[in-house]
Amino acid sequence: MTGVLAGFFIVWSMIGVGWVVGRTGVLGPHARYVLNRSTFFIASPALVLVGLLGSEVREVLSLPMAVAGISGLATGGILILVVALFTKRRGADLVVTAISGSVVNGANMGFPIALYVLGDISHALPVIMFQQAVYTPLYLFVLHRVTEDEAPGSAGVLRSIVANPTIIASAVGLVLVLAGVNIPDVALEPVRSFANMAIPAMLLAYGLSLYGSRPLAKDDGYRGLIALASGSKLLAMPVIALGVGLLLGMRGTALFEVVVMAALPTAQNVYVAAARYRASENLARDTVLITTIGTVLVLLLISAVLGV
């Protein structure tokens, strides 16, 4: 539990600096935009590439990835059933509720938590690989189908997936590792430098986004769905991951690691997708914020229960 507290102290300290920067405006009005795009297009892909080159493929494409996939898809499927059976919400509301409660923030929060709580960024890679290779294309396709009258065509969706720099970095890293290619240190050093920039920039950008945020400031009809998605993300998905991990024979530290990754907050990419398709944006935005705050307590509970 001490490690979790220490890790979150570091994470929230950096987020706090971002909030102060946003409040004072010392980086100007476009700071969040620049930081987000810098991490998305440069630093985060570099971090994924460095992480893959320093890992064994079997460690990435192994039980943790299976747990991430099963727990994510199961949680999303359960949410679809609950919303469809017990509410009259359909279309975009149903889809955004499902992904808000099942897509984890594997990059912006996953990397920092993996580094500062679990001690190695490689623990975030299986989650990122599953979501970038499987879940993101799936939910973007579904969102397109339910909003096709006002959204870009399928070709546009495909281009946005293929052009995702993290997906490109993942593919390049896997090819290099599988081929046994050794990259000279001098060639990797610039990539490592950009990778080192990723986590602080991610946390600063998130802190900037918190300034002025007011979740649930008014009842726009989404409060029930926000509560359902947030509860599923923070409680149901870690419990499902725990059960799947136990069934797959995982114990001790290995089990703790996959449950921690499942307890990560809702990915900011969910809000980005909702905004792009003009679909239930407030639902996605408020779920991201609530789960990001609530993750602290959930991870402390997981640490206490699993005794790590």
C-alpha positions in Angstrom: 0.0 0.0 0.0 2.9 2.3 0.7 4.0 1.9 -2.9 0.5 2.9 -4.1 0.5 6.0 -1.9 4.0 7.0 -3.0 3.1 6.4 -6.7 -0.1 8.5 -6.4 1.7 11.2 -4.6 4.1 11.6 -7.5 1.2 11.4 -10.1 -1.1 13.8 -8.4 1.8 16.2 -7.6 2.4 16.5 -11.4 -1.3 16.9 -12.1 -1.4 19.6 -9.4 1.4 21.5 -11.1 -0.7 21.2 -14.3 -3.7 22.6 -12.5 -1.7 25.6 -11.2 -0.3 26.2 -14.6 -3.8 26.2 -16.0 -5.0 28.6 -13.3 -2.1 31.0 -13.7 -2.0 30.8 -17.5 1.8 31.0 -17.5 2.0 28.7 -20.6 -0.6 30.7 -22.5 -4.1 29.7 -23.8 -2.9 26.9 -26.0 -0.8 25.0 -23.5 -3.1 22.0 -23.2 -3.6 21.7 -26.9 0.2 21.8 -27.5 1.0 19.3 -24.7 -1.8 16.9 -25.8 -0.6 16.9 -29.4 3.0 16.6 -28.4 2.4 13.5 -26.4 0.0 12.0 -28.9 2.1 12.4 -32.0 5.7 12.3 -30.5 6.2 11.3 -26.9 3.7 8.6 -26.4 4.6 6.6 -29.5 8.2 6.9 -28.5 7.4 5.6 -25.0 5.5 2.6 -26.5 8.4 1.9 -28.9 11.0 2.0 -26.2 8.9 -0.1 -23.9 8.4 -2.8 -26.6 12.1 -2.9 -27.5 12.9 -3.4 -23.9 10.4 -6.2 -23.4 9.9 -9.8 -24.4 7.0 -10.2 -26.9 5.7 -13.1 -24.9 5.4 -10.8 -21.9 3.2 -8.4 -23.9 1.2 -10.9 -25.9 0.4 -13.1 -22.9 -1.9 -13.5 -19.9 -2.1 -9.8 -19.0 -3.3 -9.0 -22.5 -5.9 -11.8 -22.3 -7.1 -10.4 -19.0 -7.2 -6.9 -20.4 -9.2 -8.0 -23.4 -11.7 -10.3 -21.6 -12.4 -7.8 -18.8 -12.8 -4.9 -21.1 -15.1 -6.6 -23.6 -17.1 -8.3 -20.8 -17.6 -5.0 -19.0 -18.7 -3.2 -22.2 -21.0 -6.1 -23.1 -22.6 -6.1 -19.6 -23.2 -2.3 -19.8 -24.9 -2.6 -23.2 -27.2 -5.2 -21.8 -28.0 -3.2 -18.6 -28.7 0.0 -20.5 -30.7 -1.8 -23.2 -32.8 -3.8 -20.7 -33.4 -1.2 -18.0 -33.5 2.1 -19.8 -34.9 3.5 -23.1 -31.5 4.8 -24.1 -30.3 3.6 -27.5 -27.8 4.5 -30.2 -25.0 6.9 -29.2 -26.0 7.0 -25.5 -25.8 3.2 -25.2 -22.5 2.9 -27.0 -20.8 5.8 -25.1 -22.0 4.4 -21.8 -20.5 1.1 -22.6 -17.1 2.4 -23.7 -16.9 5.0 -20.9 -17.2 2.1 -18.4 -14.8 -0.3 -20.1 -12.0 1.6 -22.0 -9.0 2.3 -19.7 -6.6 5.2 -19.8 -3.7 3.0 -20.7 -1.4 5.8 -21.9 -2.0 9.1 -20.0 -2.6 7.3 -16.6 -1.5 3.7 -17.4 2.1 4.6 -18.0 2.5 6.8 -14.9 0.7 4.2 -12.7 2.7 1.3 -14.2 6.0 3.2 -13.5 5.3 4.7 -10.1 3.0 2.1 -8.6 4.1 -1.1 -10.3 7.7 -0.1 -11.1 7.8 -0.7 -14.8 6.0 0.9 -17.8 5.9 -2.5 -19.5 2.9 -3.4 -17.4 0.8 -0.9 -19.4 1.8 -2.3 -22.8 -0.6 -5.3 -22.9 -3.5 -3.0 -22.1 -2.4 -0.5 -24.8 -1.9 -3.2 -27.4 -5.3 -4.7 -26.9 -7.1 -1.3 -27.0 -5.2 0.0 -29.9 -5.3 -3.1 -32.0 -8.8 -4.4 -31.1 -11.0 -2.2 -29.0 -10.4 1.2 -30.5 -11.2 0.1 -34.1 -14.2 -1.8 -32.8 -15.8 1.1 -30.9 -15.0 3.7 -33.6 -16.7 1.5 -36.1 -19.8 1.1 -33.9 -19.9 4.8 -33.2 -19.7 5.4 -36.9 -22.6 3.1 -37.5 -24.9 4.7 -34.9 -24.1 8.2 -36.0 -23.5 7.6 -39.7 -25.8 10.5 -40.8 -23.4 13.0 -39.3 -20.1 11.3 -39.0 -17.2 10.7 -41.5 -17.4 7.6 -43.7 -16.0 4.2 -42.9 -12.9 5.1 -45.0 -12.3 8.1 -42.7 -12.6 5.9 -39.6 -10.1 3.4 -41.1 -7.6 6.1 -42.0 -7.8 7.6 -38.5 -7.0 4.1 -37.0 -4.2 3.3 -39.4 -2.7 6.8 -38.9 -2.7 6.6 -35.1 1.0 7.1 -34.2 0.7 4.7 -31.2 -0.6 1.9 -33.4 2.3 2.6 -35.8 4.8 2.6 -33.0 3.3 -0.7 -31.7 3.5 -2.4 -35.1 7.1 -1.2 -35.7 8.2 -2.3 -32.2 6.7 -5.7 -32.6 8.2 -6.2 -36.0 11.7 -5.2 -34.7 11.4 -7.5 -31.6 10.1 -10.5 -33.6 12.9 -10.0 -36.2 15.5 -9.8 -33.5 16.8 -6.5 -34.7 19.2 -4.7 -32.4 19.0 -1.0 -32.6 22.3 0.9 -31.7 22.1 2.9 -28.6 23.1 6.1 -30.4 20.1 5.7 -32.7 17.7 4.9 -29.8 18.9 7.8 -27.6 16.7 10.5 -29.3 13.7 8.2 -29.1 14.4 7.6 -25.4 14.6 11.4 -24.8 11.2 11.9 -26.3 9.9 8.9 -24.3 11.1 10.5 -21.1 9.1 13.6 -21.9 5.8 11.6 -22.3 4.7 11.0 -18.7 5.3 14.4 -17.3 3.7 16.0 -20.3 0.6 13.7 -20.0 0.1 14.5 -16.4 0.6 18.3 -16.9 -1.9 18.2 -19.7 -4.4 16.4 -17.6 -3.9 18.9 -14.7 -4.5 21.7 -17.2 -7.8 20.0 -18.2 -9.0 19.9 -14.6 -8.9 23.6 -14.2 -12.4 24.9 -14.7 -14.0 21.4 -15.0 -17.3 21.0 -13.1 -18.6 17.4 -13.4 -22.3 17.1 -12.9 -22.6 20.8 -12.6 -26.1 20.6 -14.1 -28.5 17.7 -14.8 -28.4 17.2 -18.5 -30.0 13.8 -18.4 -26.8 11.8 -18.1 -26.3 11.6 -14.4 -27.7 8.0 -14.2 -25.6 6.8 -17.1 -22.5 8.6 -15.7 -23.0 6.9 -12.3 -23.4 3.5 -14.1 -20.4 3.9 -16.3 -18.2 5.2 -13.5 -19.2 2.4 -11.1 -18.6 -0.2 -13.8 -15.2 1.2 -14.6 -14.0 1.6 -11.0 -15.6 -1.5 -9.5 -17.0 -4.0 -12.0 -14.1 -4.1 -14.4 -11.4 -4.7 -11.7 -13.6 -7.5 -10.2 -14.0 -9.1 -13.6 -10.2 -8.8 -14.2 -9.6 -10.4 -10.8 -11.9 -13.3 -11.6 -10.4 -13.8 -15.1 -6.9 -13.7 -13.6 -7.6 -16.3 -11.0 -9.2 -18.6 -13.6 -6.1 -18.2 -15.7 -3.9 -19.2 -12.8 -2.5 -15.8 -11.9 -1.5 -15.2 -8.3 0.4 -12.7 -6.2 2.1 -9.8 -7.9 1.1 -10.9 -11.4 -2.6 -10.9 -10.3 -2.2 -7.5 -8.6 -0.7 -6.0 -11.7 -3.6 -6.9 -14.0 -6.2 -5.8 -11.5 -4.5 -2.5 -11.1 -4.5 -2.0 -14.9 -8.2 -2.8 -15.1 -8.9 -0.2 -12.4 -7.4 2.6 -14.4 -9.8 5.5 -15.1 -11.7 5.9 -18.3 -9.5 6.8 -21.3 -9.6 10.4 -22.5 -9.8 9.0 -26.0 -13.4 8.1 -25.2 -14.2 11.8 -24.8 -12.2 12.6 -28.0 -14.3 10.0 -29.9 -17.5 11.2 -28.5 -16.7 14.8 -29.4 -15.7 13.8 -32.9 -18.9 12.0 -33.5 -21.0 14.6 -31.5 -22.3 11.8 -29.4 -23.1 12.1 -25.7 -20.0 14.3 -25.0 -21.0 15.3 -21.5 -21.4 11.6 -20.5 -17.9 10.8 -21.7 -16.3 13.9 -20.3 -17.7 13.6 -16.8 -17.0 9.9 -16.6 -13.4 10.5 -17.4 -13.1 13.0 -14.6 -14.9 11.1 -12.0 -13.1 7.8 -12.6 -9.7 9.6 -12.7 -10.4 11.0 -9.2 -12.0 7.7 -7.9 -9.1 5.5 -9.1 -7.0 6.6 -6.1 -9.4 5.1 -3.6 -10.0 2.0 -5.7 -6.3 1.2 -6.1 -5.7 1.7 -2.3 -8.5 -0.8 -1.8 -7.0 -3.3 -4.3 -3.7 -3.0 -2.6 -5.2 -3.7 0.8 -7.3 -6.7 -0.4 -4.5 -8.3 -2.4 -1.9 -7.6 0.2 0.7 -6.2 -2.1 
